[in-house]
Amino acid sequence: MSGDEQKNYGAIYQWSGQARGLEELNVPVETLNRISPMYFLGNISAAVSIHHGMADALVPLDWSVTTCAQLTALGKNVECLYYENMPHTFYGSGDEEFIQNTVRFFNEHLSGP
């Protein structure tokens, strides 16, 4: 998803056939900004791994690319992986690759001493 909650709820509203997300979209933009992660990326101290299927028809690839660029510009430890031909929910060899990358990342960056 996006680091911008207004974008997220707008997408949820569309995906759900206008059944979800409208209440959140009706709050003041300042309120959504207070809970939008994109305004707090500077506070991140742990390594971050972002995975996105390049054939995702639900979440735009640009949302992950933008977040990766923002984290990189802030000097954060970020790994950004994009999977060709993978939709929103990975499957088959793409899912296996995702799991292997996630376990590797955890072991390299988050498992502790």
DAJO-V243323 format. One line per field, one symbol per residue. ss: DSSP state (@ for helix, = for strand, . for the rest). Layout:
BEGIN
ss=???
END
This chain:
BEGIN
ss=....@@@@@@@@@@@......@@@@...@@@@@@..@@@.@@@....======.......@@@@@@@@@@@@@....======........@@@@@@@@@@@@@@@@@@@...
END
